[in-house]
Amino acid sequence: MRLPSTPPELRVKSSIPHVEPDFKAARRTFETLDTLTHRRRQLTYQPGNGSERITAVEKWGADLYGDPCAGCGFNWSLTPEEAIRIVTGLPARYRELLDGYTGHERHPELAWNPAAYISHVVDNLRHWAEGLAGARLSEATDILGYDPDLLAQARHYNDIAPAAALWSLERAVSAWSASVTAALRHGVVLRHDARGPQRAQDVARNNAHDGYHHAWDIERILDFAGPAIFSPGAS
Protein backbone atom coordinates (compact mmCIF):
# COMPACT_ATOMS: atom_id res chain seq x y z
CA MET A 1 0.00 0.00 0.00
CA ARG A 2 1.42 3.38 -0.98
CA LEU A 3 1.14 6.06 1.69
CA PRO A 4 -0.01 9.55 0.62
CA SER A 5 2.71 12.18 0.47
CA THR A 6 2.71 15.12 2.87
CA PRO A 7 0.91 18.16 1.42
CA PRO A 8 3.34 20.98 0.53
CA GLU A 9 1.72 23.37 2.98
CA LEU A 10 2.44 20.99 5.88
CA ARG A 11 6.07 20.31 5.03
CA VAL A 12 8.62 21.77 7.43
CA LYS A 13 11.94 22.95 6.06
CA SER A 14 14.84 22.20 8.33
CA SER A 15 17.34 24.95 9.03
CA ILE A 16 19.93 22.38 10.03
CA PRO A 17 22.55 21.93 7.30
CA HIS A 18 23.27 18.42 6.03
CA VAL A 19 26.28 16.97 7.77
CA GLU A 20 27.98 13.80 6.61
CA PRO A 21 28.45 11.25 9.39
CA ASP A 22 32.03 11.35 10.58
CA PHE A 23 32.11 7.71 11.78
CA LYS A 24 33.60 9.12 14.99
CA ALA A 25 36.11 10.97 12.82
CA ALA A 26 38.30 7.93 12.75
CA ARG A 27 39.99 5.94 10.07
CA ARG A 28 38.26 2.61 9.72
CA THR A 29 40.25 -0.35 8.49
CA PHE A 30 38.89 -3.66 7.37
CA GLU A 31 39.98 -6.53 5.15
CA THR A 32 38.52 -7.90 1.97
CA LEU A 33 39.49 -10.81 -0.26
CA ASP A 34 40.28 -10.13 -3.90
CA THR A 35 38.15 -12.72 -5.67
CA LEU A 36 40.43 -12.87 -8.69
CA THR A 37 43.88 -13.07 -7.16
CA HIS A 38 42.83 -14.42 -3.73
CA ARG A 39 45.10 -11.90 -2.08
CA ARG A 40 43.98 -10.20 1.10
CA ARG A 41 43.68 -6.44 0.75
CA GLN A 42 43.19 -4.06 3.63
CA LEU A 43 40.80 -1.19 2.99
CA THR A 44 41.05 2.05 4.93
CA TYR A 45 38.20 4.61 5.09
CA GLN A 46 39.64 8.07 5.54
CA PRO A 47 37.01 10.75 6.34
CA GLY A 48 37.64 14.33 5.37
CA ASN A 49 36.03 17.55 4.16
CA GLY A 50 34.47 16.25 0.99
CA SER A 51 37.56 14.18 0.25
CA GLU A 52 36.55 10.88 1.81
CA ARG A 53 38.36 8.04 0.20
CA ILE A 54 38.96 4.35 0.53
CA THR A 55 42.51 3.22 -0.08
CA ALA A 56 43.67 -0.35 -0.52
CA VAL A 57 46.67 -1.45 1.51
CA GLU A 58 47.98 -4.75 0.28
CA LYS A 59 49.75 -7.01 2.74
CA TRP A 60 53.27 -7.82 1.61
CA GLY A 61 56.53 -9.24 2.82
CA ALA A 62 56.72 -10.93 6.19
CA ASP A 63 53.23 -9.70 7.12
CA LEU A 64 51.81 -11.76 4.29
CA TYR A 65 54.07 -14.81 4.16
CA GLY A 66 55.50 -15.02 7.68
CA ASP A 67 59.13 -14.74 8.80
CA PRO A 68 60.55 -17.05 7.76
CA CYS A 69 58.13 -17.66 4.89
CA ALA A 70 55.74 -20.44 5.88
CA GLY A 71 56.13 -22.01 2.44
CA CYS A 72 59.66 -21.63 1.15
CA GLY A 73 61.51 -20.71 4.36
CA PHE A 74 62.77 -17.35 3.06
CA ASN A 75 64.34 -15.23 5.83
CA TRP A 76 63.19 -11.60 5.58
CA SER A 77 66.01 -10.31 7.79
CA LEU A 78 68.64 -10.77 5.10
CA THR A 79 70.53 -7.74 3.84
CA PRO A 80 69.82 -6.06 0.47
CA GLU A 81 73.17 -7.37 -0.76
CA GLU A 82 72.16 -10.91 0.16
CA ALA A 83 68.85 -10.39 -1.63
CA ILE A 84 70.71 -9.31 -4.77
CA ARG A 85 72.86 -12.44 -4.61
CA ILE A 86 69.73 -14.60 -4.44
CA VAL A 87 68.28 -12.92 -7.52
CA THR A 88 71.51 -13.07 -9.52
CA GLY A 89 71.65 -16.79 -8.75
CA LEU A 90 68.15 -17.49 -10.06
CA PRO A 91 69.07 -18.34 -13.69
CA ALA A 92 71.51 -21.04 -12.58
CA ARG A 93 69.10 -22.28 -9.91
CA TYR A 94 66.19 -22.63 -12.33
CA ARG A 95 68.37 -24.31 -14.97
CA GLU A 96 69.52 -26.82 -12.37
CA LEU A 97 65.94 -27.54 -11.34
CA LEU A 98 64.79 -28.10 -14.93
CA ASP A 99 67.66 -30.40 -15.85
CA GLY A 100 66.02 -33.56 -17.17
CA TYR A 101 62.53 -32.08 -17.35
CA THR A 102 60.49 -30.49 -20.12
CA GLY A 103 59.53 -27.42 -18.09
CA HIS A 104 55.85 -28.02 -18.83
CA GLU A 105 55.13 -30.42 -15.98
CA ARG A 106 52.06 -29.69 -13.87
CA HIS A 107 50.91 -29.96 -10.26
CA PRO A 108 47.19 -30.36 -9.53
CA GLU A 109 47.25 -27.61 -6.87
CA LEU A 110 49.11 -25.03 -8.97
CA ALA A 111 47.86 -23.11 -11.99
CA TRP A 112 51.28 -22.59 -13.58
CA ASN A 113 53.99 -24.90 -14.89
CA PRO A 114 57.75 -24.28 -14.35
CA ALA A 115 58.10 -22.20 -17.53
CA ALA A 116 55.20 -20.02 -16.37
CA TYR A 117 56.73 -19.41 -12.95
CA ILE A 118 60.01 -18.39 -14.56
CA SER A 119 58.15 -16.04 -16.91
CA HIS A 120 56.35 -14.47 -13.96
CA VAL A 121 59.66 -13.86 -12.19
CA VAL A 122 60.98 -12.27 -15.38
CA ASP A 123 58.07 -9.84 -15.63
CA ASN A 124 58.14 -9.03 -11.93
CA LEU A 125 61.85 -8.20 -12.01
CA ARG A 126 61.36 -6.00 -15.07
CA HIS A 127 58.45 -4.19 -13.45
CA TRP A 128 60.35 -3.26 -10.31
CA ALA A 129 63.64 -2.52 -12.11
CA GLU A 130 61.79 -0.08 -14.32
CA GLY A 131 60.05 1.53 -11.35
CA LEU A 132 63.31 2.06 -9.48
CA ALA A 133 64.97 3.45 -12.59
CA GLY A 134 62.11 5.88 -13.14
CA ALA A 135 62.38 7.17 -9.59
CA ARG A 136 66.15 7.54 -9.76
CA LEU A 137 66.39 9.06 -13.23
CA SER A 138 63.32 11.29 -13.32
CA GLU A 139 61.89 11.37 -9.77
CA ALA A 140 58.83 9.42 -10.93
CA THR A 141 58.32 7.67 -7.61
CA ASP A 142 54.73 6.46 -8.08
CA ILE A 143 54.42 2.81 -9.04
CA LEU A 144 51.24 0.86 -9.68
CA GLY A 145 50.60 -2.76 -8.89
CA TYR A 146 49.53 -5.25 -11.52
CA ASP A 147 47.56 -8.49 -11.55
CA PRO A 148 50.01 -11.36 -12.21
CA ASP A 149 47.20 -13.73 -13.13
CA LEU A 150 45.86 -11.42 -15.84
CA LEU A 151 49.38 -10.87 -17.16
CA ALA A 152 49.90 -14.63 -17.24
CA GLN A 153 46.78 -14.98 -19.35
CA ALA A 154 47.82 -12.19 -21.72
CA ARG A 155 51.32 -13.61 -22.16
CA HIS A 156 50.24 -17.28 -22.21
CA TYR A 157 52.84 -18.17 -19.59
CA ASN A 158 52.16 -21.90 -19.68
CA ASP A 159 52.92 -22.01 -23.43
CA ILE A 160 56.27 -20.22 -23.29
CA ALA A 161 59.28 -22.38 -24.15
CA PRO A 162 61.40 -22.96 -21.02
CA ALA A 163 64.57 -22.13 -22.95
CA ALA A 164 63.06 -18.78 -23.94
CA ALA A 165 61.92 -18.09 -20.38
CA LEU A 166 65.44 -18.74 -19.10
CA TRP A 167 66.90 -16.54 -21.82
CA SER A 168 64.60 -13.71 -20.73
CA LEU A 169 65.42 -14.33 -17.08
CA GLU A 170 69.15 -13.83 -17.58
CA ARG A 171 68.55 -10.44 -19.18
CA ALA A 172 65.93 -9.38 -16.64
CA VAL A 173 68.23 -10.30 -13.74
CA SER A 174 71.10 -8.29 -15.21
CA ALA A 175 68.95 -5.16 -15.63
CA TRP A 176 67.33 -5.62 -12.22
CA SER A 177 70.66 -6.01 -10.43
CA ALA A 178 72.00 -2.81 -11.96
CA SER A 179 68.80 -0.88 -11.19
CA VAL A 180 68.52 -2.07 -7.57
CA THR A 181 72.21 -1.44 -6.87
CA ALA A 182 71.92 2.13 -8.14
CA ALA A 183 68.64 2.67 -6.27
CA LEU A 184 70.21 1.52 -3.00
CA ARG A 185 73.10 3.91 -3.54
CA HIS A 186 70.72 6.83 -4.13
CA GLY A 187 68.26 5.93 -1.35
CA VAL A 188 65.29 5.56 -3.71
CA VAL A 189 61.84 5.22 -2.15
CA LEU A 190 58.86 4.31 -4.35
CA ARG A 191 55.21 5.09 -3.56
CA HIS A 192 53.20 1.97 -4.30
CA ASP A 193 49.46 2.39 -4.82
CA ALA A 194 48.56 -0.55 -2.57
CA ARG A 195 51.60 -1.08 -0.34
CA GLY A 196 52.65 2.44 0.48
CA PRO A 197 56.34 3.47 0.65
CA GLN A 198 58.72 0.90 -0.81
CA ARG A 199 62.40 1.54 -0.18
CA ALA A 200 64.97 0.07 -2.53
CA GLN A 201 65.89 -2.47 0.15
CA ASP A 202 62.22 -3.49 0.46
CA VAL A 203 62.08 -4.06 -3.28
CA ALA A 204 65.29 -6.12 -3.17
CA ARG A 205 63.92 -8.39 -0.44
CA ASN A 206 60.46 -8.70 -2.00
CA ASN A 207 61.84 -9.60 -5.41
CA ALA A 208 64.34 -12.03 -3.92
CA HIS A 209 61.52 -13.73 -2.06
CA ASP A 210 59.44 -13.92 -5.23
CA GLY A 211 62.20 -15.73 -7.10
CA TYR A 212 63.11 -17.93 -4.13
CA HIS A 213 59.49 -18.84 -3.42
CA HIS A 214 58.80 -19.81 -7.02
CA ALA A 215 61.88 -22.04 -7.05
CA TRP A 216 60.08 -23.86 -4.24
CA ASP A 217 56.90 -23.99 -6.36
CA ILE A 218 58.89 -25.50 -9.22
CA GLU A 219 60.39 -28.05 -6.86
CA ARG A 220 56.89 -29.05 -5.78
CA ILE A 221 55.84 -29.50 -9.41
CA LEU A 222 58.88 -31.60 -10.30
CA ASP A 223 58.60 -33.73 -7.15
CA PHE A 224 55.03 -34.50 -8.17
CA ALA A 225 56.13 -35.28 -11.74
CA GLY A 226 58.66 -37.84 -10.59
CA PRO A 227 62.31 -38.46 -11.54
CA ALA A 228 63.80 -36.55 -14.46
CA ILE A 229 63.92 -38.50 -17.71
CA PHE A 230 64.68 -35.90 -20.39
CA SER A 231 67.55 -33.62 -21.24
CA PRO A 232 65.74 -30.40 -22.19
CA GLY A 233 67.05 -27.94 -24.71
CA ALA A 234 66.81 -25.30 -21.98
CA SER A 235 69.74 -26.88 -20.17
C-alpha positions as CSV (number, residue, x, y, z in Angstrom):
1,M,0.0,0.0,0.0
2,R,1.4,3.4,-1.0
3,L,1.1,6.1,1.7
4,P,0.0,9.6,0.6
5,S,2.7,12.2,0.5
6,T,2.7,15.1,2.9
7,P,0.9,18.2,1.4
8,P,3.3,21.0,0.5
9,E,1.7,23.4,3.0
10,L,2.4,21.0,5.9
11,R,6.1,20.3,5.0
12,V,8.6,21.8,7.4
13,K,11.9,23.0,6.1
14,S,14.8,22.2,8.3
15,S,17.3,24.9,9.0
16,I,19.9,22.4,10.0
17,P,22.6,21.9,7.3
18,H,23.3,18.4,6.0
19,V,26.3,17.0,7.8
20,E,28.0,13.8,6.6
21,P,28.5,11.3,9.4
22,D,32.0,11.3,10.6
23,F,32.1,7.7,11.8
24,K,33.6,9.1,15.0
25,A,36.1,11.0,12.8
26,A,38.3,7.9,12.7
27,R,40.0,5.9,10.1
28,R,38.3,2.6,9.7
29,T,40.3,-0.3,8.5
30,F,38.9,-3.7,7.4
31,E,40.0,-6.5,5.1
32,T,38.5,-7.9,2.0
33,L,39.5,-10.8,-0.3
34,D,40.3,-10.1,-3.9
35,T,38.2,-12.7,-5.7
36,L,40.4,-12.9,-8.7
37,T,43.9,-13.1,-7.2
38,H,42.8,-14.4,-3.7
39,R,45.1,-11.9,-2.1
40,R,44.0,-10.2,1.1
41,R,43.7,-6.4,0.7
42,Q,43.2,-4.1,3.6
43,L,40.8,-1.2,3.0
44,T,41.0,2.1,4.9
45,Y,38.2,4.6,5.1
46,Q,39.6,8.1,5.5
47,P,37.0,10.7,6.3
48,G,37.6,14.3,5.4
49,N,36.0,17.6,4.2
50,G,34.5,16.2,1.0
51,S,37.6,14.2,0.3
52,E,36.6,10.9,1.8
53,R,38.4,8.0,0.2
54,I,39.0,4.3,0.5
55,T,42.5,3.2,-0.1
56,A,43.7,-0.3,-0.5
57,V,46.7,-1.4,1.5
58,E,48.0,-4.8,0.3
59,K,49.7,-7.0,2.7
60,W,53.3,-7.8,1.6
61,G,56.5,-9.2,2.8
62,A,56.7,-10.9,6.2
63,D,53.2,-9.7,7.1
64,L,51.8,-11.8,4.3
65,Y,54.1,-14.8,4.2
66,G,55.5,-15.0,7.7
67,D,59.1,-14.7,8.8
68,P,60.6,-17.1,7.8
69,C,58.1,-17.7,4.9
70,A,55.7,-20.4,5.9
71,G,56.1,-22.0,2.4
72,C,59.7,-21.6,1.1
73,G,61.5,-20.7,4.4
74,F,62.8,-17.3,3.1
75,N,64.3,-15.2,5.8
76,W,63.2,-11.6,5.6
77,S,66.0,-10.3,7.8
78,L,68.6,-10.8,5.1
79,T,70.5,-7.7,3.8
80,P,69.8,-6.1,0.5
81,E,73.2,-7.4,-0.8
82,E,72.2,-10.9,0.2
83,A,68.8,-10.4,-1.6
84,I,70.7,-9.3,-4.8
85,R,72.9,-12.4,-4.6
86,I,69.7,-14.6,-4.4
87,V,68.3,-12.9,-7.5
88,T,71.5,-13.1,-9.5
89,G,71.7,-16.8,-8.7
90,L,68.1,-17.5,-10.1
91,P,69.1,-18.3,-13.7
92,A,71.5,-21.0,-12.6
93,R,69.1,-22.3,-9.9
94,Y,66.2,-22.6,-12.3
95,R,68.4,-24.3,-15.0
96,E,69.5,-26.8,-12.4
97,L,65.9,-27.5,-11.3
98,L,64.8,-28.1,-14.9
99,D,67.7,-30.4,-15.9
100,G,66.0,-33.6,-17.2
101,Y,62.5,-32.1,-17.4
102,T,60.5,-30.5,-20.1
103,G,59.5,-27.4,-18.1
104,H,55.9,-28.0,-18.8
105,E,55.1,-30.4,-16.0
106,R,52.1,-29.7,-13.9
107,H,50.9,-30.0,-10.3
108,P,47.2,-30.4,-9.5
109,E,47.3,-27.6,-6.9
110,L,49.1,-25.0,-9.0
111,A,47.9,-23.1,-12.0
112,W,51.3,-22.6,-13.6
113,N,54.0,-24.9,-14.9
114,P,57.8,-24.3,-14.4
115,A,58.1,-22.2,-17.5
116,A,55.2,-20.0,-16.4
117,Y,56.7,-19.4,-12.9
118,I,60.0,-18.4,-14.6
119,S,58.1,-16.0,-16.9
120,H,56.4,-14.5,-14.0
121,V,59.7,-13.9,-12.2
122,V,61.0,-12.3,-15.4
123,D,58.1,-9.8,-15.6
124,N,58.1,-9.0,-11.9
125,L,61.9,-8.2,-12.0
126,R,61.4,-6.0,-15.1
127,H,58.4,-4.2,-13.5
128,W,60.4,-3.3,-10.3
129,A,63.6,-2.5,-12.1
130,E,61.8,-0.1,-14.3
131,G,60.1,1.5,-11.3
132,L,63.3,2.1,-9.5
133,A,65.0,3.5,-12.6
134,G,62.1,5.9,-13.1
135,A,62.4,7.2,-9.6
136,R,66.2,7.5,-9.8
137,L,66.4,9.1,-13.2
138,S,63.3,11.3,-13.3
139,E,61.9,11.4,-9.8
140,A,58.8,9.4,-10.9
141,T,58.3,7.7,-7.6
142,D,54.7,6.5,-8.1
143,I,54.4,2.8,-9.0
144,L,51.2,0.9,-9.7
145,G,50.6,-2.8,-8.9
146,Y,49.5,-5.2,-11.5
147,D,47.6,-8.5,-11.6
148,P,50.0,-11.4,-12.2
149,D,47.2,-13.7,-13.1
150,L,45.9,-11.4,-15.8
151,L,49.4,-10.9,-17.2
152,A,49.9,-14.6,-17.2
153,Q,46.8,-15.0,-19.4
154,A,47.8,-12.2,-21.7
155,R,51.3,-13.6,-22.2
156,H,50.2,-17.3,-22.2
157,Y,52.8,-18.2,-19.6
158,N,52.2,-21.9,-19.7
159,D,52.9,-22.0,-23.4
160,I,56.3,-20.2,-23.3
161,A,59.3,-22.4,-24.2
162,P,61.4,-23.0,-21.0
163,A,64.6,-22.1,-23.0
164,A,63.1,-18.8,-23.9
165,A,61.9,-18.1,-20.4
166,L,65.4,-18.7,-19.1
167,W,66.9,-16.5,-21.8
168,S,64.6,-13.7,-20.7
169,L,65.4,-14.3,-17.1
170,E,69.1,-13.8,-17.6
171,R,68.6,-10.4,-19.2
172,A,65.9,-9.4,-16.6
173,V,68.2,-10.3,-13.7
174,S,71.1,-8.3,-15.2
175,A,68.9,-5.2,-15.6
176,W,67.3,-5.6,-12.2
177,S,70.7,-6.0,-10.4
178,A,72.0,-2.8,-12.0
179,S,68.8,-0.9,-11.2
180,V,68.5,-2.1,-7.6
181,T,72.2,-1.4,-6.9
182,A,71.9,2.1,-8.1
183,A,68.6,2.7,-6.3
184,L,70.2,1.5,-3.0
185,R,73.1,3.9,-3.5
186,H,70.7,6.8,-4.1
187,G,68.3,5.9,-1.3
188,V,65.3,5.6,-3.7
189,V,61.8,5.2,-2.1
190,L,58.9,4.3,-4.4
191,R,55.2,5.1,-3.6
192,H,53.2,2.0,-4.3
193,D,49.5,2.4,-4.8
194,A,48.6,-0.5,-2.6
195,R,51.6,-1.1,-0.3
196,G,52.7,2.4,0.5
197,P,56.3,3.5,0.7
198,Q,58.7,0.9,-0.8
199,R,62.4,1.5,-0.2
200,A,65.0,0.1,-2.5
201,Q,65.9,-2.5,0.1
202,D,62.2,-3.5,0.5
203,V,62.1,-4.1,-3.3
204,A,65.3,-6.1,-3.2
205,R,63.9,-8.4,-0.4
206,N,60.5,-8.7,-2.0
207,N,61.8,-9.6,-5.4
208,A,64.3,-12.0,-3.9
209,H,61.5,-13.7,-2.1
210,D,59.4,-13.9,-5.2
211,G,62.2,-15.7,-7.1
212,Y,63.1,-17.9,-4.1
213,H,59.5,-18.8,-3.4
214,H,58.8,-19.8,-7.0
215,A,61.9,-22.0,-7.1
216,W,60.1,-23.9,-4.2
217,D,56.9,-24.0,-6.4
218,I,58.9,-25.5,-9.2
219,E,60.4,-28.1,-6.9
220,R,56.9,-29.1,-5.8
221,I,55.8,-29.5,-9.4
222,L,58.9,-31.6,-10.3
223,D,58.6,-33.7,-7.2
224,F,55.0,-34.5,-8.2
225,A,56.1,-35.3,-11.7
226,G,58.7,-37.8,-10.6
227,P,62.3,-38.5,-11.5
228,A,63.8,-36.6,-14.5
229,I,63.9,-38.5,-17.7
230,F,64.7,-35.9,-20.4
231,S,67.5,-33.6,-21.2
232,P,65.7,-30.4,-22.2
233,G,67.0,-27.9,-24.7
234,A,66.8,-25.3,-22.0
235,S,69.7,-26.9,-20.2
